[in-house]
């Protein structure tokens, strides 16, 4: 049984209360982690506040060195991190190592370089006799809350830009997936001064105490739209900045000129990767009416061919019993017009659920409108480009989308009209460190990754000097 600890000011810290965490592939308890109370939250923020007085004066070159050291430590400890990540999530081992653990090290290296090339308005004389300088400065102490679908990778997306910009932080992982984040926090103590990186475990009460605390200048959360709205409301009481990466309901618009079976396979992989627990995953396929029936059948075939659970799994389990219940609830509430072409039920031990394809749905159906966060894909026909665009944009979410066609004019016109933070052409979920990740409307505010993600963790100061 694993016993995890908080990390505050470089030290392991326990709390009176703890929370269990489980292996979702079997439902067996793995261990316990602290359930941090307000006093522990306060201690963590004061440690970060004290550390900021020194860390904010480090040069970009010094911060680069620390980030590069942490990236090296991640690679050296990749096996240890992988074991913790797979244990808490049930993800397939090989793809998790490559796309999450090792890519996390690469993303830190991006921010290590980016912090040395942040651009701004030139220093010049906008008013005669005065020289104006525009400065980018760190915000201060940042509160960060990560989700359970990509616990390690989302922690990297949070700490990378925050530390590169010169901030200190207190980060809380999801209570169901704390293990890899605590290890990351331990490694960070080898690269950064005490108090710069603090890790707090806990449930919703811990998160609420972090948001309400007076010290942090920003709260950054990746989670559901409901959680984001709660954070925004609570942060407003102390006028904190908020950085929100929230829900998605990504459409894939498929035109009649595609290779039907190849495109169906690629979309199925993008829909069911990580058991569909991904805010950018394809959840709605909008397909031209002339190939609708054939394409829906090809999607069902591709879904049925995927392995669920086990050593050769294409997708692992849902994260928890509660998440399994949520996905099953959508299935039990399907309207009479919906037809399940593949999947639709739990399978095996633990919290596994079959890759599911549903045809015959309408735009107003719950399964089309609301985020399921599981391996469930709907199919709808369209007739014209305009109808496809209206259907794609017809939800409250605006994070990611894709267009599939060999006609350059079609993909250009449609991609310009899609109201999403990311639009992919003949692919889906290609996310390099150099490209911004984030959406509009109910999908949140701010960007992760890229130079824009780093700039989100800075503030702008104007300094004007007289020539006298």
N, C-alpha and C positions, 0 to 999 in steps of 0.2 A: 504494500500500500504506500503510495507516494504522499509525502507531506510537503506542501509548498509554503513559501514564506514571502511576505512583502519585502521590497527593497527600498529603504529610505535612507538617504544620505550615505549610500554605499554599504549599508548594513542590513542583514536579514532581520526582519521584525515580525513577530507573531501578534495575533489578536486573540481575545477571549473566545470569539465565535469563529466557526469555520463552515464551509460549504462543500458537499461532495461533488466530484465530477466523474463522468462515466465513459466507458468505451461504447460508442453508439453502434458498433458492429455486433456487440454481444449484449449490451445493457448492463454489463458488470462494472461495479465501481472501481475506479483506478486509484483514487486518493481523495485528499481534502486540500482546500486552499483557504486562506483567511477570508473572513467576511468583515471587511474593514469598517470600523465605526467612525463617527465624525471626528473624534480625537485623533485617530490615526490619519485620517485625511488631512487634518490641520497640520500635523507634524510633517507630512510629506510636502505640503505646499510651502511651509516655512523653510524646509530644507532646500527646495527648489529656488525660493526667493533669495536665500542667502547665497546660493551658488551663482545666481544670475549676476550679482554685483561684480563678480570676477569674470565669469564666462562671457558676458556681453562685450568685454574688452579684448577678447581673443581676436586675432587676425583671421581672415579667410584662409590663409595658408595653414594656420594652426588647427582650425576646425577641419580643414581638409585632411590633415594628418590623422586626426582622431577618427574621422569617418572611415578612412582607408584602413586603419588598424581594426576597427570593428568589422569591416567587410572581410578582412583576412581571418579574423576570429570565427566568423560565421562559417567560412569554408572549412576551417580546421575542425570545427565542431558540427559539421553538417550531419553526420550520422546521429549524434545525440539529439540535435534539433528535429531531425526527421522522425525518430522514434517517438518523441513527445507529440509531434504534430499528427502523425498517423494514429497514435493511441487515442487522442481526443476527438478525431474527426472521422476515422475510418477510411480516409482517402487512399486511392491506389498509390503504392509506395514510389514507383519509379517516376511517375509524372510529378508527384509532389516534390521529390528531391530536385528535379530539374527546373520546374516552372515556378516553384515557390521558395524553396530554401536557397538554392544557388542563384536564382534570379534576384532574390532579395539582396544578396551581396552585391550584385551588379548594379542594382538600383541605388544602393548607398554610394557606390563609386560615382554614379552620375551626379548625385547631389554634392559629393566631395569636389567635383570639378565645377559644378554650376555655381557654388557659393563664391568662386573667385572671378566670375564674369557677369555678375548682376549688373545690368545696365540702368541708366537713368538719364534725365535731362542734363545737358551740358552746363557746367559752371560758366556763367557769362553775365554781361551787364544789360539786364532788361530795363533798368532805370539808370539814367545818366548819373554817375558819381557813386553807384552802388554795385556790388557784385553779389549775385544770388547763386546759392548752392542748394541743390535738392539732395537730401540724404535718405537712404533706406536704412532703417534701424530695426533690430529685433523687437517684437512685441513685449517680451518679458517672460513671465511664467505661463505655460500653456497646459490646459487640462485636455487629455485625449482619451477617447473611449472607442475601443475596437470591437468588431463583431465576431461571431463564432464561425462564419463560413470560410474565412481565410485568416485565421488568428495570427500566424506569423507574418504573412505578407502584408496585411493591413497595419500591423505594428511598424513594419519597415516604412510603409507609405506615410505613416504619421511622424515617426521620429526623424526620418531622413531630412525633409525640408525644414522642420522645426530646429533641429540642431545645426544644420548648415547655415541658417539665418542668424544664429546666435542666441536662440531661446533656450531656456531650461524647461523641464516638463515633468508632469505626473501622468502616467498612462495606466488605464484600467482595461484588462482584457475581459471578454465575456466570461461569466461564471462557469459555463460549460466547457470552455477551452482555454484554461489559464496556463498550461504547462510550458509550451514553447515560448510564450512571452516572458515568463519568469526566467527561463534560461537566457533569452536575449538580454534581459535586464542584468543578469549576472555577468554576461560577457561585456556589456557596456561599461561596467565598473572598471574593467581593465583598460578601457580606452579613454574614458572621460573622467574628469574630476568628480569627487563625491558630491551628490546632490543635483547634478545636472540631469541625470536620468533616474527617475523614481518610478517603481512599479507597485501598484496597489491592486490586490485582488478583492473581489466582493460582488454583491448582487446589485439590484436596482437602488437600494438605499445608499450604497457607496457611491454609485454614479450620481445620484441626486445631491449628495453632500459635496461632491466635486464641483458640480455645476453651480451650486449656490454659494460656494466659498468666495470670499472677497478678494483673494490674492490673484487668481489667474486672470489674464487679460483676454484670453480666448478659450472657447470650448470647441474642440474638433471631434466630431463623432461620425462614424460610419455605421449605419443601422437602418431600421425601418423608418418610413415616413412618420408614423405615429411617434416613435422615439425622438425623431428630429424636431417635430412640432413641440414636444414637451420640453426639450432642451432649449429651443428658441424662446419659449415662453418664460422658462425659469431664468435664462441668462439675461432677459430683458430687465429683470429687477435690479441688476447691478451693471447694466449697460455693457456687457461683455460682447466682443466679437464672436460670431459663430461661423464654423466651417462645417458644412453638412454634406455628406455623401449618402444619399438615401435610396429609396426604392426605384425599381424599374419594371417596365413591361415591354421589352424590346420586340419590335416587329421585324420580320424579314419579308421584304416584298420580292416576289419571284415572278418574273415575266416568262412568256411562253417560249422564248428562244434558248432557254438553258438546257444543259444536259440533265435530264430529270433525275436519274438515279444518283449521279455523282453529287449534284446539288443537294439532294435529299440527305445523303450520307453526311455531307459537311454541315448542314443545318442541324441534323440530329445530334452530332457531336457538340455543336455550340449550344444546343438546348439542354443536353443532359449531362454535360461536364459538371463535375462536383455535385452530381445528383440534382442539377437545376438550381442549386443554392447559390445563385450568382445574380447580382442586380443587373448585369449586362447580358445575361443569357437570353437567347431567342425564346420567347414565350408565345408569340403570335406569328403564324405564317399566313401571309396574304398572297394568294397565288392566282394568276390569271385564269379566268373561268374555262378557257379552252384546254387547260391541262390540269384542272383542279382535281378531278377524280383520280387520275393516274398519279399525280404528285402526292396526294394524301395517302394513297396505297404504298407508294415508295417510302414515305416517311414512316409509316407503320412498320414496314419491313425492316427499315434501318433501325428503328427503336427496338424491335423484337430481337434483333441480332446482337444487341449489346449485352455484355455480361454484368450482372449485378452481384457485388460482393465476392469475396474470395481472393486468391492470389492473383488471378488474371482478370480482375475486375476492370470494367470500363468506367463504372461509377460505384461509389460506396454508399453508405447509409445516409439517411437524414440525420440531423445533428442530435435530436432528442426525441423523447416520447411526445413532448408537446408539439414539436414540428411535424411529426408523423400524424398526430391527431389533426393538425391544421390542414395538411394535404388531403387526408381522408375525408375531412369535412367538405371540401370543395367537391369531391367525387360523389358524396351522398346527396349533395344539393344540386346536381346537374339537372338542367331542365329537360323536358321530354324531347325537344328538338335535337339535343346533342347525341352523337353516336361515338362511342369509344372504339377506336380502330385497333388500338394496341394498349397493353398494360391496364392500369386502373386500380391496382390493389397492392397491398403490402406483400412482401415475399421474404422467405428465409427467416433467420433469427435477427435479433436487434431491431433496428429502425429502418430497414430497407424497403424501398418502394419501386415498383416496376416503372420503366420509362413509358410514358403515356401519351398517346396521340388522340385528340378529340376533334371530330369533324361535325359539321352541321350547326355550329354555334352562331349566335347573333351578336352584334356589337354591344348590345346592352346586357348580355349575360354576365353574371358574376365572374365566371371563370375567364372571361375575356377582359373585364374591367379591372379586377383586383389582383394584386401581387400574391402569387401562391407560394413562391420560393421552394419549389420542388420540381421533380422531373415530369412536368405536365406541359404539353404543347397543344395549342388550338390551331385549327385551319379554317380560313375563310376565303371565298372566291371574290374576285373583283373583275370589273369589265374595262375600265379606263384608268389612265394614269391619275386623273383627278380623284377618282373614287379610291384608288389605292392610297393616295396621300391622305385623304380625309379619314380613312379607316386607321391608318398608321398613327396619325396625329390625334386620334379621337380618344385618348385616355388622359388622365391627370399626370402621368409620368412622362419624363422627357430626358432620359439618360442615354440610351443607345439604340441603334437601328442598323439595318443593312439593306442593300439593294442588289439583286441578282439578275443580271442581263448582260448580253454581249453587245448591246446597242449603246454606243457612247453617248448619243444624244439623249436617250432615255435615262441613263443613270445620272447624267449631268442635271437634267431638268428635275428629276425626282429628288435627288440628294439636296438640291438647293431649297426645296420646299419642306423637307423633313425637319420638324421642330425638336431636335435631339442634340445633346452635347457631342455625341460621336455618331458618325455615319460611315459604315464600311461598305465597300463596293466589291462584290463577289468574294467576300470573306466575312468573318465575324469574330470579335473578341481578339483582335490583334492590338496589343497594348504595350508599346515600347516605353521606356522610361522618359524618352524625350517628348512624348506627346501628352497633352493634358487630358485628364480623366475626370469627368464630372458633367452634370446635367443642368436642366432648367426646371422650373415649376416645382412639382412635388418630389422631384428627384434631388433637390438640394441646391446649395450655393457653394461656390468656391471650386477649386480644382486640386486634384491629387496629381503627383508626378509632374515632370517638366519644369521649366523655369517659372511657369505661372504658378505651380504649386509652391515653389520656394517663396515667390513674391507674396503669396497669401499669408505667409508667416512674418511679414514685415509691416512697418508703418512708415509713412512718408513725413519727413520734416523739412521745412524750408528755412534756410539760414541766409540772412542778408547782411552784408558787411559794408559799412561806409568807407569810402576812399580817404577820408580825413585822417 
